[in-house]
Amino acid sequence: MQWTLEVVVVPVSDVDLAKVFYADKLGFAVDHDTDAGAMRIVQLTPPGSGCSIVIGRGVGDMEPGSLSGLQLVVNDVRAAHAELKARGVDVGEVMYASREAGFRVAVAEDDLNNSGFVFFHDPDGNGWAVQQITARP
């Protein structure tokens, strides 16, 4: 039996502000925006992803900004970093992760496959990572 992760609820305080951030700044597709009074569900999907996020009103009990460890995967973290900066996202430097030293700022010689990351937060403080994976073991 296959088990697939399809949706992750991301707690936000301002649905419209979060929708603009995820759609316009990150480039997520807006799958639907359903307002049913007490409940509003906005589903967005990162380009190429099989998993979506849901933001909204009445969709969960987590505090806005309390989610961390969300991770997107790209094949070129440097290009992703440049794109996020160009879209106005406050994103950290490209980082290199090593078993010996932990995270440090990446240099040109670093092989970033499985080891290259950038980090950012949404307007509420939910934490995201972008990891480069160009080949899987």
Secondary structure, 3 states (H helix, E strand, C coil): CCCCCCEEECCCCCHHHHHHHHHHHCCCEEEEEEECCCCEEEEEECCCCCCEEEEEECCCCCCCCCCCCEEEEECCHHHHHHHHHHCCCCECCCEEEECCCEEEECCCCCCCCCCEEEEEECCCCCEEEEEECCCCC
